[in-house]
Amino acid sequence: MPLSMVNAGEPNVIKRIGGKEETRKFLESLGFVIGGTVTVISEASGNMIVNIKDSRIAIGKDMANKIMV
């Protein structure tokens, strides 16, 4: 299921990252790698703040839809 559908506070393991090659490389540079753990901190109007590798990152709904957990 895409990251945009998970509940806040639950740790999830990244299974797959979709999208174009440049999108995948960008997300990888932020720390979104297959097998990594990501936790949604909060969501507002589709935009999300997530915790990954002890960092908080804000991503849009379109990016969150490309990250499968």
N, CA, C and O atoms as a Maestro MAE file, in Angstrom:
{
 s_m_m2io_version
 :::
 2.0.0
}

f_m_ct {
 s_m_title
 :::
 protein
 m_atom[276] {
  # First column is atom index #
  i_m_mmod_type
  r_m_x_coord
  r_m_y_coord
  r_m_z_coord
  i_m_residue_number
  s_m_chain_name
  s_m_pdb_residue_name
  s_m_pdb_atom_name
  i_m_atomic_number
  :::
  1 25 0.850 -1.176 0.000 1 A "MET " " N  " 7
  2 3 0.000 0.000 0.000 1 A "MET " " CA " 6
  3 2 0.895 1.237 0.000 1 A "MET " " C  " 6
  4 15 1.996 1.203 0.549 1 A "MET " " O  " 8
  5 25 0.440 2.311 -0.600 2 A "PRO " " N  " 7
  6 3 1.272 3.528 -0.650 2 A "PRO " " CA " 6
  7 2 1.404 4.184 0.725 2 A "PRO " " C  " 6
  8 15 0.531 4.053 1.582 2 A "PRO " " O  " 8
  9 25 2.501 4.882 0.908 3 A "LEU " " N  " 7
  10 3 2.774 5.567 2.165 3 A "LEU " " CA " 6
  11 2 1.670 6.564 2.516 3 A "LEU " " C  " 6
  12 15 1.426 6.824 3.694 3 A "LEU " " O  " 8
  13 25 1.011 7.116 1.521 4 A "SER " " N  " 7
  14 3 -0.030 8.119 1.770 4 A "SER " " CA " 6
  15 2 -1.248 7.538 2.487 4 A "SER " " C  " 6
  16 15 -2.089 8.294 2.973 4 A "SER " " O  " 8
  17 25 -1.358 6.202 2.562 5 A "MET " " N  " 7
  18 3 -2.532 5.577 3.182 5 A "MET " " CA " 6
  19 2 -2.275 5.035 4.591 5 A "MET " " C  " 6
  20 15 -3.206 4.544 5.230 5 A "MET " " O  " 8
  21 25 -1.042 5.109 5.089 6 A "VAL " " N  " 7
  22 3 -0.750 4.547 6.414 6 A "VAL " " CA " 6
  23 2 -1.138 5.519 7.522 6 A "VAL " " C  " 6
  24 15 -1.243 6.725 7.299 6 A "VAL " " O  " 8
  25 25 -1.347 4.977 8.711 7 A "ASN " " N  " 7
  26 3 -1.708 5.799 9.869 7 A "ASN " " CA " 6
  27 2 -0.461 6.405 10.491 7 A "ASN " " C  " 6
  28 15 0.621 5.820 10.448 7 A "ASN " " O  " 8
  29 25 -0.627 7.577 11.066 8 A "ALA " " N  " 7
  30 3 0.489 8.257 11.728 8 A "ALA " " CA " 6
  31 2 0.938 7.461 12.949 8 A "ALA " " C  " 6
  32 15 0.120 6.884 13.666 8 A "ALA " " O  " 8
  33 25 2.236 7.440 13.171 9 A "GLY " " N  " 7
  34 3 2.794 6.792 14.339 9 A "GLY " " CA " 6
  35 2 3.189 5.342 14.150 9 A "GLY " " C  " 6
  36 15 3.859 4.773 15.011 9 A "GLY " " O  " 8
  37 25 2.788 4.723 13.036 10 A "GLU " " N  " 7
  38 3 3.125 3.320 12.797 10 A "GLU " " CA " 6
  39 2 4.393 3.222 11.966 10 A "GLU " " C  " 6
  40 15 4.458 3.799 10.880 10 A "GLU " " O  " 8
  41 25 5.418 2.495 12.455 11 A "PRO " " N  " 7
  42 3 6.608 2.287 11.627 11 A "PRO " " CA " 6
  43 2 6.296 1.311 10.490 11 A "PRO " " C  " 6
  44 15 5.651 0.286 10.713 11 A "PRO " " O  " 8
  45 25 6.741 1.619 9.295 12 A "ASN " " N  " 7
  46 3 6.507 0.786 8.118 12 A "ASN " " CA " 6
  47 2 7.815 0.548 7.385 12 A "ASN " " C  " 6
  48 15 8.693 1.411 7.366 12 A "ASN " " O  " 8
  49 25 7.940 -0.630 6.781 13 A "VAL " " N  " 7
  50 3 9.130 -0.971 6.011 13 A "VAL " " CA " 6
  51 2 8.847 -0.685 4.542 13 A "VAL " " C  " 6
  52 15 7.804 -1.079 4.020 13 A "VAL " " O  " 8
  53 25 9.766 -0.006 3.880 14 A "ILE " " N  " 7
  54 3 9.612 0.336 2.466 14 A "ILE " " CA " 6
  55 2 9.833 -0.919 1.623 14 A "ILE " " C  " 6
  56 15 10.879 -1.561 1.711 14 A "ILE " " O  " 8
  57 25 8.838 -1.260 0.807 15 A "LYS " " N  " 7
  58 3 8.902 -2.461 -0.032 15 A "LYS " " CA " 6
  59 2 9.340 -2.136 -1.462 15 A "LYS " " C  " 6
  60 15 10.086 -2.894 -2.081 15 A "LYS " " O  " 8
  61 25 8.860 -0.986 -1.981 16 A "ARG " " N  " 7
  62 3 9.146 -0.642 -3.366 16 A "ARG " " CA " 6
  63 2 9.010 0.859 -3.542 16 A "ARG " " C  " 6
  64 15 8.221 1.508 -2.855 16 A "ARG " " O  " 8
  65 25 9.793 1.408 -4.474 17 A "ILE " " N  " 7
  66 3 9.695 2.824 -4.812 17 A "ILE " " CA " 6
  67 2 9.442 2.914 -6.308 17 A "ILE " " C  " 6
  68 15 10.238 2.431 -7.113 17 A "ILE " " O  " 8
  69 25 8.327 3.536 -6.674 18 A "GLY " " N  " 7
  70 3 7.948 3.645 -8.081 18 A "GLY " " CA " 6
  71 2 8.339 4.989 -8.656 18 A "GLY " " C  " 6
  72 15 9.034 5.782 -8.021 18 A "GLY " " O  " 8
  73 25 7.875 5.227 -9.875 19 A "GLY " " N  " 7
  74 3 8.147 6.494 -10.540 19 A "GLY " " CA " 6
  75 2 9.314 6.406 -11.501 19 A "GLY " " C  " 6
  76 15 9.896 5.341 -11.709 19 A "GLY " " O  " 8
  77 25 9.643 7.548 -12.079 20 A "LYS " " N  " 7
  78 3 10.758 7.621 -13.018 20 A "LYS " " CA " 6
  79 2 12.079 7.444 -12.287 20 A "LYS " " C  " 6
  80 15 12.148 7.570 -11.064 20 A "LYS " " O  " 8
  81 25 13.122 7.154 -13.044 21 A "GLU " " N  " 7
  82 3 14.456 6.934 -12.477 21 A "GLU " " CA " 6
  83 2 14.917 8.141 -11.653 21 A "GLU " " C  " 6
  84 15 15.460 7.974 -10.562 21 A "GLU " " O  " 8
  85 25 14.702 9.349 -12.170 22 A "GLU " " N  " 7
  86 3 15.145 10.545 -11.449 22 A "GLU " " CA " 6
  87 2 14.380 10.715 -10.136 22 A "GLU " " C  " 6
  88 15 14.946 11.185 -9.149 22 A "GLU " " O  " 8
  89 25 13.101 10.337 -10.115 23 A "THR " " N  " 7
  90 3 12.311 10.413 -8.884 23 A "THR " " CA " 6
  91 2 12.831 9.419 -7.857 23 A "THR " " C  " 6
  92 15 12.970 9.749 -6.679 23 A "THR " " O  " 8
  93 25 13.118 8.204 -8.305 24 A "ARG " " N  " 7
  94 3 13.640 7.181 -7.394 24 A "ARG " " CA " 6
  95 2 14.994 7.598 -6.816 24 A "ARG " " C  " 6
  96 15 15.250 7.402 -5.627 24 A "ARG " " O  " 8
  97 25 15.858 8.169 -7.652 25 A "LYS " " N  " 7
  98 3 17.178 8.628 -7.176 25 A "LYS " " CA " 6
  99 2 17.019 9.755 -6.149 25 A "LYS " " C  " 6
  100 15 17.734 9.801 -5.148 25 A "LYS " " O  " 8
  101 25 16.069 10.665 -6.412 26 A "PHE " " N  " 7
  102 3 15.827 11.767 -5.485 26 A "PHE " " CA " 6
  103 2 15.357 11.241 -4.132 26 A "PHE " " C  " 6
  104 15 15.870 11.655 -3.092 26 A "PHE " " O  " 8
  105 25 14.388 10.335 -4.142 27 A "LEU " " N  " 7
  106 3 13.885 9.775 -2.891 27 A "LEU " " CA " 6
  107 2 14.972 8.983 -2.165 27 A "LEU " " C  " 6
  108 15 15.055 9.012 -0.937 27 A "LEU " " O  " 8
  109 25 15.803 8.277 -2.932 28 A "GLU " " N  " 7
  110 3 16.906 7.526 -2.342 28 A "GLU " " CA " 6
  111 2 17.894 8.468 -1.651 28 A "GLU " " C  " 6
  112 15 18.427 8.145 -0.590 28 A "GLU " " O  " 8
  113 25 18.133 9.628 -2.255 29 A "SER " " N  " 7
  114 3 19.064 10.583 -1.657 29 A "SER " " CA " 6
  115 2 18.516 11.163 -0.351 29 A "SER " " C  " 6
  116 15 19.280 11.608 0.505 29 A "SER " " O  " 8
  117 25 17.189 11.155 -0.203 30 A "LEU " " N  " 7
  118 3 16.571 11.621 1.044 30 A "LEU " " CA " 6
  119 2 16.564 10.543 2.120 30 A "LEU " " C  " 6
  120 15 16.284 10.829 3.284 30 A "LEU " " O  " 8
  121 25 16.873 9.292 1.732 31 A "GLY " " N  " 7
  122 3 16.908 8.206 2.706 31 A "GLY " " CA " 6
  123 2 15.839 7.159 2.511 31 A "GLY " " C  " 6
  124 15 15.775 6.196 3.275 31 A "GLY " " O  " 8
  125 25 14.987 7.322 1.496 32 A "PHE " " N  " 7
  126 3 13.932 6.343 1.225 32 A "PHE " " CA " 6
  127 2 14.514 5.200 0.401 32 A "PHE " " C  " 6
  128 15 14.548 5.265 -0.828 32 A "PHE " " O  " 8
  129 25 14.972 4.152 1.087 33 A "VAL " " N  " 7
  130 3 15.566 3.002 0.417 33 A "VAL " " CA " 6
  131 2 14.750 1.756 0.770 33 A "VAL " " C  " 6
  132 15 14.142 1.683 1.838 33 A "VAL " " O  " 8
  133 25 14.743 0.785 -0.132 34 A "ILE " " N  " 7
  134 3 14.008 -0.455 0.093 34 A "ILE " " CA " 6
  135 2 14.577 -1.143 1.328 34 A "ILE " " C  " 6
  136 15 15.790 -1.299 1.467 34 A "ILE " " O  " 8
  137 25 13.677 -1.552 2.225 35 A "GLY " " N  " 7
  138 3 14.087 -2.183 3.475 35 A "GLY " " CA " 6
  139 2 14.213 -1.200 4.622 35 A "GLY " " C  " 6
  140 15 14.325 -1.609 5.778 35 A "GLY " " O  " 8
  141 25 14.196 0.096 4.319 36 A "GLY " " N  " 7
  142 3 14.283 1.123 5.356 36 A "GLY " " CA " 6
  143 2 12.957 1.292 6.077 36 A "GLY " " C  " 6
  144 15 11.904 0.942 5.545 36 A "GLY " " O  " 8
  145 25 13.011 1.826 7.281 37 A "THR " " N  " 7
  146 3 11.802 2.050 8.081 37 A "THR " " CA " 6
  147 2 11.413 3.518 8.015 37 A "THR " " C  " 6
  148 15 12.244 4.409 8.191 37 A "THR " " O  " 8
  149 25 10.127 3.750 7.756 38 A "VAL " " N  " 7
  150 3 9.603 5.113 7.683 38 A "VAL " " CA " 6
  151 2 8.361 5.197 8.567 38 A "VAL " " C  " 6
  152 15 7.533 4.287 8.581 38 A "VAL " " O  " 8
  153 25 8.242 6.305 9.305 39 A "THR " " N  " 7
  154 3 7.099 6.529 10.178 39 A "THR " " CA " 6
  155 2 6.468 7.873 9.823 39 A "THR " " C  " 6
  156 15 7.158 8.889 9.735 39 A "THR " " O  " 8
  157 25 5.148 7.868 9.619 40 A "VAL " " N  " 7
  158 3 4.434 9.116 9.339 40 A "VAL " " CA " 6
  159 2 4.238 9.848 10.663 40 A "VAL " " C  " 6
  160 15 3.686 9.293 11.613 40 A "VAL " " O  " 8
  161 25 4.695 11.096 10.718 41 A "ILE " " N  " 7
  162 3 4.546 11.913 11.922 41 A "ILE " " CA " 6
  163 2 3.202 12.648 11.887 41 A "ILE " " C  " 6
  164 15 2.443 12.616 12.855 41 A "ILE " " O  " 8
  165 25 2.922 13.306 10.766 42 A "SER " " N  " 7
  166 3 1.644 14.014 10.636 42 A "SER " " CA " 6
  167 2 1.287 14.184 9.170 42 A "SER " " C  " 6
  168 15 2.130 14.054 8.282 42 A "SER " " O  " 8
  169 25 0.004 14.480 8.939 43 A "GLU " " N  " 7
  170 3 -0.485 14.701 7.577 43 A "GLU " " CA " 6
  171 2 -1.449 15.877 7.587 43 A "GLU " " C  " 6
  172 15 -2.307 15.981 8.463 43 A "GLU " " O  " 8
  173 25 -1.302 16.763 6.605 44 A "ALA " " N  " 7
  174 3 -2.198 17.908 6.466 44 A "ALA " " CA " 6
  175 2 -2.416 18.173 4.986 44 A "ALA " " C  " 6
  176 15 -1.461 18.447 4.259 44 A "ALA " " O  " 8
  177 25 -3.640 18.096 4.539 45 A "SER " " N  " 7
  178 3 -4.024 18.330 3.130 45 A "SER " " CA " 6
  179 2 -3.216 17.472 2.159 45 A "SER " " C  " 6
  180 15 -2.860 17.936 1.075 45 A "SER " " O  " 8
  181 25 -2.929 16.251 2.528 46 A "GLY " " N  " 7
  182 3 -2.189 15.359 1.643 46 A "GLY " " CA " 6
  183 2 -0.689 15.443 1.788 46 A "GLY " " C  " 6
  184 15 0.015 14.507 1.408 46 A "GLY " " O  " 8
  185 25 -0.173 16.542 2.329 47 A "ASN " " N  " 7
  186 3 1.266 16.658 2.562 47 A "ASN " " CA " 6
  187 2 1.612 15.956 3.870 47 A "ASN " " C  " 6
  188 15 0.856 16.013 4.840 47 A "ASN " " O  " 8
  189 25 2.763 15.294 3.881 48 A "MET " " N  " 7
  190 3 3.121 14.491 5.039 48 A "MET " " CA " 6
  191 2 4.480 14.878 5.598 48 A "MET " " C  " 6
  192 15 5.378 15.293 4.865 48 A "MET " " O  " 8
  193 25 4.612 14.735 6.902 49 A "ILE " " N  " 7
  194 3 5.921 14.827 7.547 49 A "ILE " " CA " 6
  195 2 6.234 13.411 8.015 49 A "ILE " " C  " 6
  196 15 5.467 12.807 8.764 49 A "ILE " " O  " 8
  197 25 7.371 12.894 7.563 50 A "VAL " " N  " 7
  198 3 7.751 11.528 7.889 50 A "VAL " " CA " 6
  199 2 9.100 11.517 8.593 50 A "VAL " " C  " 6
  200 15 9.916 12.422 8.422 50 A "VAL " " O  " 8
  201 25 9.313 10.486 9.380 51 A "ASN " " N  " 7
  202 3 10.573 10.288 10.074 51 A "ASN " " CA " 6
  203 2 11.292 9.130 9.398 51 A "ASN " " C  " 6
  204 15 10.785 8.009 9.373 51 A "ASN " " O  " 8
  205 25 12.462 9.397 8.854 52 A "ILE " " N  " 7
  206 3 13.256 8.362 8.217 52 A "ILE " " CA " 6
  207 2 14.714 8.579 8.578 52 A "ILE " " C  " 6
  208 15 15.238 9.683 8.430 52 A "ILE " " O  " 8
  209 25 15.363 7.536 9.048 53 A "LYS " " N  " 7
  210 3 16.767 7.600 9.470 53 A "LYS " " CA " 6
  211 2 17.019 8.764 10.419 53 A "LYS " " C  " 6
  212 15 17.960 9.533 10.226 53 A "LYS " " O  " 8
  213 25 16.186 8.894 11.436 54 A "ASP " " N  " 7
  214 3 16.305 9.929 12.477 54 A "ASP " " CA " 6
  215 2 16.222 11.351 11.935 54 A "ASP " " C  " 6
  216 15 16.730 12.282 12.561 54 A "ASP " " O  " 8
  217 25 15.587 11.529 10.775 55 A "SER " " N  " 7
  218 3 15.375 12.862 10.206 55 A "SER " " CA " 6
  219 2 13.898 13.026 9.870 55 A "SER " " C  " 6
  220 15 13.220 12.064 9.508 55 A "SER " " O  " 8
  221 25 13.414 14.248 9.995 56 A "ARG " " N  " 7
  222 3 12.033 14.540 9.597 56 A "ARG " " CA " 6
  223 2 12.055 15.205 8.242 56 A "ARG " " C  " 6
  224 15 12.775 16.180 8.024 56 A "ARG " " O  " 8
  225 25 11.251 14.665 7.322 57 A "ILE " " N  " 7
  226 3 11.213 15.157 5.955 57 A "ILE " " CA " 6
  227 2 9.758 15.387 5.563 57 A "ILE " " C  " 6
  228 15 8.891 14.570 5.870 57 A "ILE " " O  " 8
  229 25 9.495 16.495 4.887 58 A "ALA " " N  " 7
  230 3 8.157 16.779 4.371 58 A "ALA " " CA " 6
  231 2 8.093 16.364 2.911 58 A "ALA " " C  " 6
  232 15 8.954 16.733 2.112 58 A "ALA " " O  " 8
  233 25 7.064 15.593 2.566 59 A "ILE " " N  " 7
  234 3 6.864 15.188 1.172 59 A "ILE " " CA " 6
  235 2 5.407 15.403 0.793 59 A "ILE " " C  " 6
  236 15 4.519 15.385 1.644 59 A "ILE " " O  " 8
  237 25 5.180 15.605 -0.490 60 A "GLY " " N  " 7
  238 3 3.833 15.787 -1.002 60 A "GLY " " CA " 6
  239 2 3.149 14.453 -1.222 60 A "GLY " " C  " 6
  240 15 3.784 13.399 -1.191 60 A "GLY " " O  " 8
  241 25 1.839 14.513 -1.444 61 A "LYS " " N  " 7
  242 3 1.054 13.294 -1.641 61 A "LYS " " CA " 6
  243 2 1.510 12.533 -2.877 61 A "LYS " " C  " 6
  244 15 1.501 11.302 -2.879 61 A "LYS " " O  " 8
  245 25 1.910 13.243 -3.930 62 A "ASP " " N  " 7
  246 3 2.351 12.571 -5.155 62 A "ASP " " CA " 6
  247 2 3.599 11.740 -4.903 62 A "ASP " " C  " 6
  248 15 3.721 10.638 -5.439 62 A "ASP " " O  " 8
  249 25 4.528 12.245 -4.100 63 A "MET " " N  " 7
  250 3 5.729 11.479 -3.748 63 A "MET " " CA " 6
  251 2 5.375 10.322 -2.828 63 A "MET " " C  " 6
  252 15 5.901 9.220 -2.984 63 A "MET " " O  " 8
  253 25 4.486 10.566 -1.869 64 A "ALA " " N  " 7
  254 3 4.083 9.513 -0.917 64 A "ALA " " CA " 6
  255 2 3.397 8.351 -1.636 64 A "ALA " " C  " 6
  256 15 3.501 7.203 -1.205 64 A "ALA " " O  " 8
  257 25 2.700 8.648 -2.723 65 A "ASN " " N  " 7
  258 3 2.025 7.597 -3.490 65 A "ASN " " CA " 6
  259 2 3.017 6.695 -4.213 65 A "ASN " " C  " 6
  260 15 2.667 5.567 -4.561 65 A "ASN " " O  " 8
  261 25 4.234 7.152 -4.448 66 A "LYS " " N  " 7
  262 3 5.246 6.357 -5.139 66 A "LYS " " CA " 6
  263 2 5.999 5.417 -4.196 66 A "LYS " " C  " 6
  264 15 6.699 4.510 -4.647 66 A "LYS " " O  " 8
  265 25 5.852 5.635 -2.885 67 A "ILE " " N  " 7
  266 3 6.562 4.823 -1.891 67 A "ILE " " CA " 6
  267 2 5.611 3.756 -1.363 67 A "ILE " " C  " 6
  268 15 4.625 4.072 -0.698 67 A "ILE " " O  " 8
  269 25 5.906 2.500 -1.658 68 A "MET " " N  " 7
  270 3 5.060 1.383 -1.219 68 A "MET " " CA " 6
  271 2 5.627 0.765 0.052 68 A "MET " " C  " 6
  272 15 6.824 0.495 0.152 68 A "MET " " O  " 8
  273 25 4.749 0.549 1.011 69 A "VAL " " N  " 7
  274 3 5.170 -0.053 2.289 69 A "VAL " " CA " 6
  275 2 4.394 -1.340 2.540 69 A "VAL " " C  " 6
  276 15 4.601 -1.996 3.561 69 A "VAL " " O  " 8
  :::
 }
 m_bond[275] {
  # First column is bond index #
  i_m_from
  i_m_to
  i_m_order
  :::
  1 1 2 1
  2 2 3 1
  3 3 4 2
  4 3 5 1
  5 5 6 1
  6 6 7 1
  7 7 8 2
  8 7 9 1
  9 9 10 1
  10 10 11 1
  11 11 12 2
  12 11 13 1
  13 13 14 1
  14 14 15 1
  15 15 16 2
  16 15 17 1
  17 17 18 1
  18 18 19 1
  19 19 20 2
  20 19 21 1
  21 21 22 1
  22 22 23 1
  23 23 24 2
  24 23 25 1
  25 25 26 1
  26 26 27 1
  27 27 28 2
  28 27 29 1
  29 29 30 1
  30 30 31 1
  31 31 32 2
  32 31 33 1
  33 33 34 1
  34 34 35 1
  35 35 36 2
  36 35 37 1
  37 37 38 1
  38 38 39 1
  39 39 40 2
  40 39 41 1
  41 41 42 1
  42 42 43 1
  43 43 44 2
  44 43 45 1
  45 45 46 1
  46 46 47 1
  47 47 48 2
  48 47 49 1
  49 49 50 1
  50 50 51 1
  51 51 52 2
  52 51 53 1
  53 53 54 1
  54 54 55 1
  55 55 56 2
  56 55 57 1
  57 57 58 1
  58 58 59 1
  59 59 60 2
  60 59 61 1
  61 61 62 1
  62 62 63 1
  63 63 64 2
  64 63 65 1
  65 65 66 1
  66 66 67 1
  67 67 68 2
  68 67 69 1
  69 69 70 1
  70 70 71 1
  71 71 72 2
  72 71 73 1
  73 73 74 1
  74 74 75 1
  75 75 76 2
  76 75 77 1
  77 77 78 1
  78 78 79 1
  79 79 80 2
  80 79 81 1
  81 81 82 1
  82 82 83 1
  83 83 84 2
  84 83 85 1
  85 85 86 1
  86 86 87 1
  87 87 88 2
  88 87 89 1
  89 89 90 1
  90 90 91 1
  91 91 92 2
  92 91 93 1
  93 93 94 1
  94 94 95 1
  95 95 96 2
  96 95 97 1
  97 97 98 1
  98 98 99 1
  99 99 100 2
  100 99 101 1
  101 101 102 1
  102 102 103 1
  103 103 104 2
  104 103 105 1
  105 105 106 1
  106 106 107 1
  107 107 108 2
  108 107 109 1
  109 109 110 1
  110 110 111 1
  111 111 112 2
  112 111 113 1
  113 113 114 1
  114 114 115 1
  115 115 116 2
  116 115 117 1
  117 117 118 1
  118 118 119 1
  119 119 120 2
  120 119 121 1
  121 121 122 1
  122 122 123 1
  123 123 124 2
  124 123 125 1
  125 125 126 1
  126 126 127 1
  127 127 128 2
  128 127 129 1
  129 129 130 1
  130 130 131 1
  131 131 132 2
  132 131 133 1
  133 133 134 1
  134 134 135 1
  135 135 136 2
  136 135 137 1
  137 137 138 1
  138 138 139 1
  139 139 140 2
  140 139 141 1
  141 141 142 1
  142 142 143 1
  143 143 144 2
  144 143 145 1
  145 145 146 1
  146 146 147 1
  147 147 148 2
  148 147 149 1
  149 149 150 1
  150 150 151 1
  151 151 152 2
  152 151 153 1
  153 153 154 1
  154 154 155 1
  155 155 156 2
  156 155 157 1
  157 157 158 1
  158 158 159 1
  159 159 160 2
  160 159 161 1
  161 161 162 1
  162 162 163 1
  163 163 164 2
  164 163 165 1
  165 165 166 1
  166 166 167 1
  167 167 168 2
  168 167 169 1
  169 169 170 1
  170 170 171 1
  171 171 172 2
  172 171 173 1
  173 173 174 1
  174 174 175 1
  175 175 176 2
  176 175 177 1
  177 177 178 1
  178 178 179 1
  179 179 180 2
  180 179 181 1
  181 181 182 1
  182 182 183 1
  183 183 184 2
  184 183 185 1
  185 185 186 1
  186 186 187 1
  187 187 188 2
  188 187 189 1
  189 189 190 1
  190 190 191 1
  191 191 192 2
  192 191 193 1
  193 193 194 1
  194 194 195 1
  195 195 196 2
  196 195 197 1
  197 197 198 1
  198 198 199 1
  199 199 200 2
  200 199 201 1
  201 201 202 1
  202 202 203 1
  203 203 204 2
  204 203 205 1
  205 205 206 1
  206 206 207 1
  207 207 208 2
  208 207 209 1
  209 209 210 1
  210 210 211 1
  211 211 212 2
  212 211 213 1
  213 213 214 1
  214 214 215 1
  215 215 216 2
  216 215 217 1
  217 217 218 1
  218 218 219 1
  219 219 220 2
  220 219 221 1
  221 221 222 1
  222 222 223 1
  223 223 224 2
  224 223 225 1
  225 225 226 1
  226 226 227 1
  227 227 228 2
  228 227 229 1
  229 229 230 1
  230 230 231 1
  231 231 232 2
  232 231 233 1
  233 233 234 1
  234 234 235 1
  235 235 236 2
  236 235 237 1
  237 237 238 1
  238 238 239 1
  239 239 240 2
  240 239 241 1
  241 241 242 1
  242 242 243 1
  243 243 244 2
  244 243 245 1
  245 245 246 1
  246 246 247 1
  247 247 248 2
  248 247 249 1
  249 249 250 1
  250 250 251 1
  251 251 252 2
  252 251 253 1
  253 253 254 1
  254 254 255 1
  255 255 256 2
  256 255 257 1
  257 257 258 1
  258 258 259 1
  259 259 260 2
  260 259 261 1
  261 261 262 1
  262 262 263 1
  263 263 264 2
  264 263 265 1
  265 265 266 1
  266 266 267 1
  267 267 268 2
  268 267 269 1
  269 269 270 1
  270 270 271 1
  271 271 272 2
  272 271 273 1
  273 273 274 1
  274 274 275 1
  275 275 276 2
  :::
 }
}
